[in-house]
Amino acid sequence: MNTKNPDNGFEMLAEAIIMQAVKDYKNADDPKKHIDKKEIENFFESEWFTMLTSIDRDYFLSLMNMSLLSVSE
């Protein structure tokens, strides 16, 4: 890890934010977790999400939903 490059820290933070949102989204159906699934969906559809990553939003959501389907089957 290159700690001298400040961009690296920003990239790591952006990745951590997105990964936490993915984890929360996957756990949103668990009533014990008290997670608002719609709020997470709003994040994935937000301008902030597009600022954090260059991944196409629709492609990302379709991949995530496919992974959730394969987990529940």
N, C-alpha and C positions, 0 to 999 in steps of 0.2 A: 504494500500500500504506500502510495506517495503522499505523505502528510504535508509536504511543502507546497503542493498545488491546492489553492483554496477551492478551485472548481471541483476537485475530487470530494471534498467534504460536502459540498452542496449536492453532488450527484448521489452520494451515500445517503444523505438525509432524504432526498426525494424518493429514492428507492425504498427506504425504511417506511416512509409515509404511505406509499402505495402498497407495500407488503402488509402493513398493519390493516389497511382498509380491506384488502383481500381476505385476511384472516377474520376480520370482523364480519364481513359479508358471508363467509362460509359458516360462521357461528350464529348468524342472525336468527335462524329458525329455532334455536335453543332458548326456551322461555326463561331459563335461569340466567342467561347472559344479559338480558334487558338491552338488546341492541336494536336500534331503529334501522331496519333494512332500507327504507326509503331514503333516509338521510345519506346512507352510503352510496346508494344508486345516484343520488343527486351529486355527490362528490365525483363519481366516475363520469358524469355528464357535464361537469363544470369546466370552466375556463382554467381554473387552478390545476385540475388534473392534466390538461393539455400543456400547461406551463412546466409541470414536473417531469413529463416524459414525452418522447417523440413517438411513442407507440400510438397507432391509430386507435381511437377510442372504441369504435364499433367492433373492430377486430379483437381488441382486448376483451370487451364484454362478451363477445361470442365465445372466445376461448375459455373465459372464466365460467360461463354458463355450461359449456360442454364438460368442463372438469367437474362441476358440481353434479351434473347428471350422471357421470360415470361413477362418482363417489356414492351416490344414493342408490344405484342399481345393484 
